[in-house]
């Protein structure tokens, strides 16, 4: 039997960089889409409403939930060499990624930083909900156990 042990560190700077990269990429596509598909409102700003706004949510879902479920990391996390695993060191699944990301809208910025600093496994709210940790692959050790 193969036993995994995870020793997470806070990697706060790398996590901030990864988040900035990921939301930078998403917002780039967001603004391009709104510019191309949207219409000008009474204030002169571009807006997308109704059914044409659905692809913006689908893109967010595919980028953050889909890529984490498939790859264990978003492109931002890949660039800074971080990965998301369950707290037991196993690969996360779709449901884990969904639980992690469902609270992104309240878990961005200061709440995330406070949680990362104050929790023993350096988890933000989404990580606590999904029982996941953000680590480097070198933070996961494996040991063969026989009975």
GROMACS elastic network, one bead per residue, 0.5 to 0.9 nm:
[ bonds ]
;  ai    aj funct       b0    kb
    1   143     6  0.84123   500
    1   144     6  0.58112   500
    1   145     6  0.51907   500
    1   146     6  0.61704   500
    1   147     6  0.84960   500
    2   142     6  0.65675   500
    2   143     6  0.58022   500
    2   145     6  0.60721   500
    2   146     6  0.86922   500
    3    88     6  0.88209   500
    3    89     6  0.88187   500
    3   141     6  0.83112   500
    3   142     6  0.55856   500
    3   143     6  0.52303   500
    3   144     6  0.62068   500
    3   145     6  0.67003   500
    4    88     6  0.65487   500
    4    89     6  0.56405   500
    4    90     6  0.77117   500
    4   140     6  0.65992   500
    4   141     6  0.56359   500
    4   143     6  0.64453   500
    4   144     6  0.88851   500
    5    87     6  0.86328   500
    5    88     6  0.65651   500
    5    89     6  0.63018   500
    5   139     6  0.82191   500
    5   140     6  0.56860   500
    5   141     6  0.52176   500
    5   142     6  0.63284   500
    5   143     6  0.81474   500
    6    87     6  0.68018   500
    6    88     6  0.65424   500
    6    89     6  0.56494   500
    6   133     6  0.86561   500
    6   135     6  0.82227   500
    6   139     6  0.58088   500
    6   141     6  0.64930   500
    6   142     6  0.89087   500
    7   121     6  0.77797   500
    7   135     6  0.79987   500
    7   139     6  0.52929   500
    7   140     6  0.65178   500
    7   141     6  0.82710   500
    8    11     6  0.86214   500
    8    87     6  0.88953   500
    8   120     6  0.87373   500
    8   121     6  0.57464   500
    8   122     6  0.68384   500
    8   123     6  0.89871   500
    8   133     6  0.68571   500
    8   134     6  0.69900   500
    8   135     6  0.55386   500
    8   136     6  0.80309   500
    8   139     6  0.61945   500
    8   140     6  0.82925   500
    9    12     6  0.85971   500
    9   121     6  0.71227   500
    9   122     6  0.64679   500
    9   134     6  0.82506   500
    9   135     6  0.68619   500
    9   136     6  0.86830   500
    9   139     6  0.80338   500
   10    13     6  0.85103   500
   10    14     6  0.89352   500
   10    15     6  0.83735   500
   10   116     6  0.64008   500
   10   117     6  0.70594   500
   10   121     6  0.77679   500
   10   122     6  0.51441   500
   10   123     6  0.81083   500
   10   134     6  0.82324   500
   10   135     6  0.82629   500
   11    14     6  0.53738   500
   11    15     6  0.60493   500
   11    16     6  0.86383   500
   11    82     6  0.88330   500
   11   122     6  0.85651   500
   11   134     6  0.83904   500
   11   135     6  0.78571   500
   11   136     6  0.89345   500
   12    15     6  0.50942   500
   12    16     6  0.61491   500
   12    17     6  0.86348   500
   12   113     6  0.76961   500
   12   116     6  0.76282   500
   12   117     6  0.84684   500
   12   122     6  0.89231   500
   13    16     6  0.51931   500
   13    17     6  0.62582   500
   13    18     6  0.86341   500
   14    17     6  0.50764   500
   14    18     6  0.60675   500
   14    19     6  0.85762   500
   14    77     6  0.81131   500
   14    80     6  0.61356   500
   14    81     6  0.85463   500
   14    82     6  0.79004   500
   15    18     6  0.50168   500
   15    19     6  0.61146   500
   15    20     6  0.85640   500
   15    76     6  0.86525   500
   15    77     6  0.73873   500
   15    80     6  0.80848   500
   15    82     6  0.80010   500
   15   134     6  0.83696   500
   16    19     6  0.51326   500
   16    20     6  0.61477   500
   16    21     6  0.86026   500
   16   109     6  0.88469   500
   17    20     6  0.51173   500
   17    21     6  0.61577   500
   17    22     6  0.85953   500
   17    76     6  0.73579   500
   17    77     6  0.84113   500
   17    80     6  0.76253   500
   18    21     6  0.51392   500
   18    22     6  0.60963   500
   18    23     6  0.85903   500
   18    74     6  0.82373   500
   18    75     6  0.78559   500
   18    77     6  0.50067   500
   18    78     6  0.80776   500
   18    79     6  0.73536   500
   18    80     6  0.65031   500
   18    82     6  0.84549   500
   19    22     6  0.50955   500
   19    23     6  0.60075   500
   19    24     6  0.81252   500
   19    76     6  0.64627   500
   19    77     6  0.77596   500
   19   108     6  0.89949   500
   20    23     6  0.53855   500
   20    24     6  0.57005   500
   20    25     6  0.84552   500
   20    76     6  0.76671   500
   21    24     6  0.50075   500
   21    25     6  0.61616   500
   21    26     6  0.86244   500
   21    75     6  0.78023   500
   21    76     6  0.50872   500
   21    77     6  0.84860   500
   21    79     6  0.87812   500
   22    25     6  0.52610   500
   22    26     6  0.62455   500
   22    27     6  0.85830   500
   22    63     6  0.85993   500
   22    64     6  0.83046   500
   22    74     6  0.70488   500
   22    75     6  0.66215   500
   22    76     6  0.50522   500
   22    77     6  0.80571   500
   23    27     6  0.58054   500
   23    28     6  0.83013   500
   23    76     6  0.87062   500
   24    27     6  0.51816   500
   24    28     6  0.60775   500
   24    29     6  0.87774   500
   25    28     6  0.51799   500
   25    29     6  0.65469   500
   25    30     6  0.86203   500
   25    76     6  0.88907   500
   26    29     6  0.53368   500
   26    30     6  0.60540   500
   26    31     6  0.87537   500
   26    59     6  0.79250   500
   26    60     6  0.70135   500
   26    63     6  0.77828   500
   27    31     6  0.60043   500
   27    32     6  0.83851   500
   28    31     6  0.54185   500
   28    32     6  0.62171   500
   28    33     6  0.85570   500
   29    32     6  0.51262   500
   29    33     6  0.59721   500
   29    34     6  0.85310   500
   29    56     6  0.85982   500
   29    59     6  0.86631   500
   30    33     6  0.52213   500
   30    34     6  0.61839   500
   30    35     6  0.85766   500
   30    56     6  0.65195   500
   30    59     6  0.86424   500
   31    34     6  0.50555   500
   31    35     6  0.59782   500
   31    36     6  0.84933   500
   32    35     6  0.51092   500
   32    36     6  0.61117   500
   32    37     6  0.84814   500
   33    36     6  0.51480   500
   33    37     6  0.57931   500
   33    38     6  0.74360   500
   33    48     6  0.88794   500
   33    55     6  0.89142   500
   33    56     6  0.79365   500
   34    37     6  0.53186   500
   34    39     6  0.80578   500
   34    46     6  0.67101   500
   34    47     6  0.63779   500
   34    48     6  0.61204   500
   34    53     6  0.85838   500
   34    56     6  0.88746   500
   35    38     6  0.55948   500
   35    39     6  0.78525   500
   35    46     6  0.66394   500
   35    47     6  0.81680   500
   35    48     6  0.89209   500
   36    39     6  0.85404   500
   37    47     6  0.85237   500
   37    48     6  0.69725   500
   37    52     6  0.75751   500
   38    46     6  0.57056   500
   38    49     6  0.78943   500
   38    52     6  0.82707   500
   38    53     6  0.88460   500
   39    45     6  0.81200   500
   39    46     6  0.53248   500
   39    47     6  0.55591   500
   39    48     6  0.66207   500
   40    43     6  0.77517   500
   40    44     6  0.54953   500
   40    45     6  0.53999   500
   40    47     6  0.62691   500
   40    48     6  0.89399   500
   41    44     6  0.53781   500
   41    45     6  0.56180   500
   41    46     6  0.61892   500
   41    47     6  0.66188   500
   42    45     6  0.75027   500
   43    46     6  0.87729   500
   48    51     6  0.86621   500
   48    52     6  0.63767   500
   48    53     6  0.55018   500
   49    52     6  0.62066   500
   49    53     6  0.53892   500
   49    54     6  0.86713   500
   50    53     6  0.57083   500
   50    54     6  0.74760   500
   51    54     6  0.54426   500
   51    55     6  0.82704   500
   52    55     6  0.66601   500
   52    56     6  0.83135   500
   53    56     6  0.56493   500
   53    57     6  0.72820   500
   54    57     6  0.54148   500
   54    58     6  0.63066   500
   54    59     6  0.86797   500
   55    59     6  0.58754   500
   55    60     6  0.84878   500
   56    59     6  0.51766   500
   56    60     6  0.63395   500
   56    61     6  0.86711   500
   57    60     6  0.50837   500
   57    61     6  0.60970   500
   57    62     6  0.85539   500
   58    61     6  0.50124   500
   58    62     6  0.60061   500
   58    63     6  0.83962   500
   59    62     6  0.51233   500
   59    63     6  0.58760   500
   59    64     6  0.84109   500
   60    63     6  0.52039   500
   60    64     6  0.59623   500
   60    65     6  0.77849   500
   61    64     6  0.55707   500
   61    65     6  0.52752   500
   61    66     6  0.64442   500
   61    67     6  0.89016   500
   61    98     6  0.85411   500
   61   101     6  0.87650   500
   62    65     6  0.57231   500
   62    67     6  0.65228   500
   63    66     6  0.57736   500
   63    67     6  0.55362   500
   63    68     6  0.79578   500
   63    74     6  0.72134   500
   63    75     6  0.88269   500
   64    67     6  0.57183   500
   64    68     6  0.60721   500
   64    69     6  0.85109   500
   64    73     6  0.84897   500
   64    74     6  0.63780   500
   64    97     6  0.79754   500
   64    98     6  0.85802   500
   64   101     6  0.71504   500
   65    68     6  0.53610   500
   65    69     6  0.60420   500
   65    70     6  0.86151   500
   65    74     6  0.86416   500
   65    94     6  0.70881   500
   65    95     6  0.87954   500
   65    96     6  0.88372   500
   65    97     6  0.52393   500
   65    98     6  0.55282   500
   65    99     6  0.88751   500
   65   100     6  0.82452   500
   65   101     6  0.65807   500
   65   102     6  0.88995   500
   66    69     6  0.51832   500
   66    70     6  0.61362   500
   66    71     6  0.82923   500
   66    74     6  0.88343   500
   66    94     6  0.71429   500
   66    97     6  0.76503   500
   66    98     6  0.84321   500
   67    70     6  0.51577   500
   67    71     6  0.55049   500
   67    72     6  0.70037   500
   67    73     6  0.63819   500
   67    74     6  0.56165   500
   67    75     6  0.81647   500
   67    97     6  0.87891   500
   68    71     6  0.52788   500
   68    74     6  0.55859   500
   68    83     6  0.86274   500
   68    84     6  0.74308   500
   68    92     6  0.78004   500
   68    93     6  0.81740   500
   68    94     6  0.78482   500
   68    97     6  0.59825   500
   68    98     6  0.89193   500
   69    72     6  0.56699   500
   69    73     6  0.77336   500
   69    91     6  0.85052   500
   69    92     6  0.61584   500
   69    93     6  0.50271   500
   69    95     6  0.79550   500
   69    96     6  0.75531   500
   69    97     6  0.55273   500
   69    98     6  0.82178   500
   70    73     6  0.80400   500
   70    92     6  0.84588   500
   70    93     6  0.75079   500
   70    94     6  0.76494   500
   71    74     6  0.73348   500
   71    83     6  0.85606   500
   71    92     6  0.89857   500
   72    77     6  0.89616   500
   72    78     6  0.89647   500
   72    83     6  0.56533   500
   72    84     6  0.52633   500
   72    85     6  0.68305   500
   72    91     6  0.67715   500
   72    92     6  0.64433   500
   72    93     6  0.83208   500
   72    97     6  0.85202   500
   73    76     6  0.77484   500
   73    77     6  0.54612   500
   73    78     6  0.60109   500
   73    82     6  0.71313   500
   73    83     6  0.50977   500
   73    84     6  0.59374   500
   74    77     6  0.52166   500
   74    78     6  0.61767   500
   74    79     6  0.87003   500
   74    83     6  0.83116   500
   75    79     6  0.61143   500
   75    80     6  0.87907   500
   76    79     6  0.51979   500
   76    80     6  0.65797   500
   76    81     6  0.85954   500
   76    82     6  0.85423   500
   77    80     6  0.53438   500
   77    81     6  0.59484   500
   77    83     6  0.63134   500
   77    84     6  0.85560   500
   78    82     6  0.59074   500
   78    83     6  0.70676   500
   79    82     6  0.77674   500
   81   135     6  0.86104   500
   81   136     6  0.62789   500
   81   137     6  0.80368   500
   82   134     6  0.65247   500
   82   135     6  0.54914   500
   82   137     6  0.72732   500
   83   133     6  0.83531   500
   83   134     6  0.56540   500
   83   135     6  0.55096   500
   83   136     6  0.59818   500
   83   137     6  0.69547   500
   84    91     6  0.76190   500
   84    92     6  0.70052   500
   84    97     6  0.88168   500
   84   132     6  0.66917   500
   84   133     6  0.57487   500
   84   135     6  0.63683   500
   84   136     6  0.85394   500
   85    88     6  0.76753   500
   85    89     6  0.55547   500
   85    90     6  0.57333   500
   85    91     6  0.50707   500
   85    92     6  0.52949   500
   85   131     6  0.88031   500
   85   132     6  0.55378   500
   85   133     6  0.56415   500
   85   134     6  0.65604   500
   85   135     6  0.75234   500
   86    89     6  0.53312   500
   86    90     6  0.53529   500
   86    91     6  0.62280   500
   86    92     6  0.56444   500
   86    93     6  0.89134   500
   86    96     6  0.79900   500
   86   127     6  0.87922   500
   86   130     6  0.78370   500
   86   131     6  0.59497   500
   86   133     6  0.60838   500
   86   134     6  0.87455   500
   87    90     6  0.74172   500
   87   121     6  0.84706   500
   87   131     6  0.58181   500
   87   133     6  0.56408   500
   87   134     6  0.89877   500
   88    91     6  0.89925   500
   88   131     6  0.88025   500
   88   132     6  0.82966   500
   89    92     6  0.88482   500
   89   132     6  0.86597   500
   89   133     6  0.85167   500
   89   140     6  0.64502   500
   89   141     6  0.85055   500
   92    95     6  0.80594   500
   92    96     6  0.57376   500
   92    97     6  0.67137   500
   92   132     6  0.77011   500
   93    96     6  0.52805   500
   93    97     6  0.62873   500
   93    98     6  0.86730   500
   94    97     6  0.51661   500
   94    98     6  0.61316   500
   94    99     6  0.86661   500
   95    98     6  0.50150   500
   95    99     6  0.61423   500
   95   100     6  0.85189   500
   95   130     6  0.82957   500
   96    99     6  0.52108   500
   96   100     6  0.61225   500
   96   101     6  0.86815   500
   96   127     6  0.88483   500
   96   129     6  0.87406   500
   96   130     6  0.53212   500
   96   131     6  0.78816   500
   96   132     6  0.75906   500
   97   100     6  0.50348   500
   97   101     6  0.61978   500
   97   102     6  0.85148   500
   97   130     6  0.75346   500
   97   132     6  0.88702   500
   98   101     6  0.52579   500
   98   102     6  0.58644   500
   98   130     6  0.83227   500
   99   102     6  0.53242   500
   99   103     6  0.74659   500
   99   126     6  0.64984   500
   99   127     6  0.81028   500
   99   129     6  0.64221   500
   99   130     6  0.53400   500
  100   103     6  0.67389   500
  100   104     6  0.76269   500
  100   124     6  0.89462   500
  100   125     6  0.78508   500
  100   127     6  0.54779   500
  100   128     6  0.80150   500
  100   129     6  0.65838   500
  100   130     6  0.54412   500
  100   131     6  0.84761   500
  100   132     6  0.77510   500
  101   104     6  0.51670   500
  101   105     6  0.84638   500
  101   107     6  0.89380   500
  101   126     6  0.61371   500
  101   127     6  0.86545   500
  102   105     6  0.76244   500
  102   126     6  0.72230   500
  103   106     6  0.57178   500
  103   107     6  0.58174   500
  103   108     6  0.86043   500
  103   125     6  0.72250   500
  103   126     6  0.57646   500
  103   129     6  0.88277   500
  104   108     6  0.58422   500
  104   125     6  0.85105   500
  104   126     6  0.70376   500
  105   108     6  0.61997   500
  106   109     6  0.84761   500
  106   111     6  0.74659   500
  106   112     6  0.85726   500
  106   125     6  0.87457   500
  107   110     6  0.78143   500
  107   111     6  0.55680   500
  107   112     6  0.51808   500
  107   113     6  0.88238   500
  107   124     6  0.71454   500
  107   125     6  0.61898   500
  107   126     6  0.71049   500
  108   111     6  0.64641   500
  108   112     6  0.56541   500
  108   113     6  0.82708   500
  109   112     6  0.55544   500
  109   113     6  0.63222   500
  109   114     6  0.88359   500
  110   113     6  0.50407   500
  110   114     6  0.61047   500
  110   115     6  0.85664   500
  111   114     6  0.52517   500
  111   115     6  0.62317   500
  111   116     6  0.86402   500
  111   124     6  0.77351   500
  111   125     6  0.79214   500
  112   115     6  0.51789   500
  112   116     6  0.60769   500
  112   117     6  0.86349   500
  112   123     6  0.80812   500
  112   125     6  0.66358   500
  112   126     6  0.87305   500
  113   116     6  0.51254   500
  113   117     6  0.62123   500
  113   118     6  0.85423   500
  113   124     6  0.72937   500
  114   117     6  0.52783   500
  114   118     6  0.59949   500
  114   119     6  0.84546   500
  114   124     6  0.79364   500
  115   118     6  0.51031   500
  115   119     6  0.57474   500
  115   122     6  0.69263   500
  115   123     6  0.61405   500
  115   125     6  0.67034   500
  116   119     6  0.58258   500
  116   120     6  0.82805   500
  116   121     6  0.77664   500
  116   124     6  0.52356   500
  116   125     6  0.85981   500
  117   120     6  0.80542   500
  117   122     6  0.60261   500
  117   123     6  0.81687   500
  117   124     6  0.88291   500
  118   121     6  0.87737   500
  118   122     6  0.70150   500
  118   123     6  0.84610   500
  119   122     6  0.50457   500
  119   123     6  0.60494   500
  119   124     6  0.80153   500
  120   123     6  0.77130   500
  121   133     6  0.69836   500
  121   134     6  0.89989   500
  122   127     6  0.88772   500
  122   133     6  0.73529   500
  122   134     6  0.80696   500
  123   126     6  0.76959   500
  123   127     6  0.52186   500
  123   128     6  0.59767   500
  123   131     6  0.85502   500
  123   132     6  0.74930   500
  123   133     6  0.60119   500
  123   134     6  0.75126   500
  124   127     6  0.52154   500
  124   128     6  0.62600   500
  124   129     6  0.87507   500
  124   133     6  0.86294   500
  125   128     6  0.50802   500
  125   129     6  0.62247   500
  125   130     6  0.86818   500
  126   129     6  0.51037   500
  126   130     6  0.61880   500
  126   131     6  0.82408   500
  126   132     6  0.81458   500
  127   130     6  0.51308   500
  127   131     6  0.54452   500
  127   133     6  0.60484   500
  127   134     6  0.81829   500
  128   132     6  0.66531   500
  128   133     6  0.83200   500
  129   132     6  0.79754   500
  130   133     6  0.89309   500
  135   138     6  0.79567   500
  135   139     6  0.61349   500
  135   140     6  0.79401   500
  136   139     6  0.54304   500
  136   140     6  0.76148   500
  137   140     6  0.56878   500
  137   141     6  0.85976   500
  138   141     6  0.72287   500
